[in-house]
Amino acid sequence: MAIKESELVLAPDGSLYHIHLTGDMLADNVLLVGDPTRIEMFKKIFDAIELETSNREIHALTGRYHGTRFTALSTGMGCDNIDIVATELDAAANFDLATRSPLPHHRALNLVRIGTSGSLQRDVECGSLVAARYAIGLDGLLNYYVHDTKGFEPAMEETFVRHMELNPRLATPYCVAGSKRLLDCVAADMHTGITVTAPGFYGPQGRHIRLAPSIDKLNERLAQFSWDGTPVTNLEMETSAIYGFAQALGHEALTVCLIIANRPAGTFMNDYHTAMQQTIGTIIERLTRQ
């Protein structure tokens, strides 16, 4: 059955409304970054570029590296943007956009977020790379969807909620695993841990400027949580939604974050662009071997 025009919205050229891509424009390997200007870094790595699109904060580039096809795409900041990007990436891969109808065979994508993050552990220093074995979402986004619980961790969620003693006015957290295959492929020499996703940068991450955060000692509580021997390592704003949509829609997902702030030590890495360029190159090189 075709989906109504008002629900699956297309641009005038027939591409997805926000990401301006169609299925043939999209590679199976999708590299997600927050900052639109970071797409320029991929141009220095790809051997060939097929196409480039731009719409608001979403900038897409499809090209090849050593014969492997990649799409690099900026999402902007926050899980609300991931709701748009992940939904439209899946639609590009699995819908006939001309008829707004599902394709007969499912196409699975590799979604790899390459981002920046703040460490919650003193020994995970600025300049380190952290790969997320699990994500915990404080954003509540996946609670708006009906989905299979495969890949989600309800026992972990219950333990986390008890540990944090969260105010019931806040969104119920959800816990979800990343792709073991991508983790093994990309992150053998990286820190691995639990990445917590917050719905904002200041109060939701325990920062106190003028308004005090409602959760006392948020970062300290997060840093003390672990699951199956895996500690909470870092705090950012997108991973839980990427992992949640990937599990619910049948894709593989991994986040690797360059640590640019160490919250316990109070340190910040102002100039991280060279390190980010190197990180992007390392991940692309490893993905070509999968």
C-alpha positions, 0 to 999 in steps of 0.5 A: 500500500502506498504511503500518503504524500503528507506522510512520506514527503518528497522534494520536487525532484522526487528525492526524500524531502530533507536528505535529498537522496534516492536509493540509487544515490545512497551507498550501503555504507553511510558515514554520519557526522554532525557538522555539515562542514565536516563533509569537506574532510571526506573529499580529501579521502575519497578517490572519486566523488559521484554526487553531492547534495545540500539542504539546511544542515544536511549535506551529503556526499557519495563517493568511493574509496579503494573501490568501496562506495560510501555516503557521508552525510551530516545530521546536525545536532540532536536526536530530533534530527536523527529521527528525520535522517534515519527515517529517510535513509531507511525510506531511500533504501527500502521504498520505491519513491515513485509509488511510495510503496515498500520494495520487495526485498529489505536493504540493510545499511551500515550506519557509522557515526563519527562524532565528538563527545565528552568523556565521563571517565578520567582515564579516557583522555582528550584525543582518545577514540571511544566506540559505543558497545551500547547506547543509553537514550535519555532523549526518549525518542524511540518511545514514540515508536512501536518496534521489536525489542530485539537488540534492545536491553530491557534488563539494562534499562531497569537497572539503569533507572534504579541506579539513576533514581530519575524523576518520573517527569523525565523521559523513560530511558532506553538501552540498545546494543550497537553492531558487534560486526562493525565494532569488531571491524572498526574498534579493536584498538579503541576504548569501548563502553556505554555511550549515553545520549542526552537531549541537550548540551547544557542542563541535560549533560549536567552543565550549570550556567544560569539554570541549575540541572534538575539531576544532582551530580548527573555525570558522577552517577552516569560514570558509576554505572556499568552493564556486564562489565562495560562502563559508561564512558561518554556523553553526547547527543545522537547515538541512542537514536541511531542505534534504536532506529538501526535495530528497529529497522534492520540496519547495522550501526556503530558510533565512534567518538573523538573525545574532546572534553574530559568532564571529571578533569575539566579539560577541553580540546579546542583544536581537534580538526586534524585528529578528526580528519585522521579518525575519518580516514582510519574508519573508512580504511577499516570499513573497506576491509569488512 
